[in-house]
Amino acid sequence: MIGRRLCSLVFALLVVPGLAWAAPQGKIVIAQGVDPTTLDTQNQQETPASVVASHLFDTLVERDQNLKIVPALAAELPKLVAPTTWEVKLRRGVKFHNGEDFDAESVKFSLERVKSGLRASSNFRPIEKVDVVDPYTVRVQTSKPWPTFTTIMTFRQASMYPPRAYAGKDSAFISKNPIGTGPYKLIRWSKDEEIVLEANDQYWRGVPKIKTVVFHKLVGPYKGVTADKRVRQAIAPAIDVDEIIKGVLDGKAVRTATMLTPLHFGYDASLKPIKQDLAKAKQLLTEAGFPGGLELTLNSPQGRYVWDKEVAEAVTGQLTKAGIKTQLKTYEFVNYLNNLVYVHKPGPVWLIGWGTPTVDAETVYGPLFRTGSNLGNYHNADFDGMVDQAQTLMDGKQRLATYHRINKLWIDEMPAVPLYQQVDLYGASKRLNWKARSDELIKAYDMSLK
């Protein structure tokens, strides 16, 4: 099965493929390229952790197979009852894996936790507090109008946690003891080997058809040369992305002009991808004070994305030909995230992928490029102001116009060089009933054996 995914970039991002096959007696093995960094799903921004978490935890709302937002632990879709207040009615009779009831206190605990200093907190910045109206009704108070509230609640980081079991517990404890309301319970996590889940026979939607799921592993602003916009602008035309797609990826990718694909709200079809232009690259380097070229390091994960090392090698060679002598360093992905990306030390140039289930520009530009974001190494006050403004606009046309302006500023500033939208390839047993999703989630609950 083949499904398209979001963006991959130098200086910014990419996406994850998966492989699933059927084993005897209602068992599914799902192969991921890397181990999750954590099973505290509120404290991560990576697909491997989110895929595993989708089996353990539920959210208030979610996207169905067609990516339509539908109620999950919420009894109905959230309602805007005031400009900065969202009311959520909750499903009754749901229990966490430990027997604890899911109720309004669970929502208050979960949403107030995720907004406070965790790796995903930048996505939940507008949340001020959660008021408990009654045991099955909450009102979420926001610091400003927030048009994407319902969409953000589909994020795996917005998963619901048990407040009594997790009271006073830190992220390390939660990662080792994930307790959700989801269709599966954690049995074992052997680091860098496998994660074993068993069906939750008390699941509120009904007992999963697949009884056992095994996830198996397949074998602050930067201050260096790229702080100069002209150097960043020189990198973009130095790269022949079309040749990389053809020669490295066997044609299984699509060029993008920005971080946004045609599915994203905020996409501007009038913007076209940058073509290779070595003369322009060298001219920009000269203007930046490097007439004889310069040297830098490209950091990249190895084994996280399809042919990521090979893509990075191709980029390295192309940059060197343009006068940017480039050294490549590759890392195992968990090490890459924890020791470079999350601590803001991946520069001067780094390769990573990004996908967002909102299919909205807010959760692309904010987490990656707004000053102070967990993954950001870029600062521009005008950019920050427009991103903050777009986050409050309830009028769709005004939001779209603002993101079109953001797109143009982003291209001019070039804090990342967009490479391509990856086409993900999935392998599945003929015995498996399953359809690939466009949001990268592999959900065993949606599977059955023929």
Secondary structure, DSSP 8 states (H G I E B T S, - for coil): -EEEEEEEEESS------EEEEETTTEEEEEESS--S-S-GGG---HHHHHHHHHH---SEEE-TT--EEESSBSS--EEEETTEEEEEB-SS-B-TTS-B-SHHHHHHHHHHHTSSSTTGGGGTTEEEEEEEETTEEEEEESS--TTHHHHTTSGGG----HHHHTT--HHHHHHS---SSSEEEEEEETTTEEEEEE-TT-TT---S--EEEEEE------SGGGSHHHHHHHHHH--HHHHHHHTSTT-EEE-SSS--TTSBT--TT-------HHHHHHHHHHTT-TT-EEEEEEEESSSSTTHHHHHHHHHHHHHHTTEEEEEEEE-HHHHIIIIITTT---SEEEEEE--TT-BTHHHHHHHHSTT-TT-----HHHHHHHHHHHH---HHHHHHHHHHHHHHHHHH-SSEEEEEEEEE-B--TTEE----TT----GGG-EE-
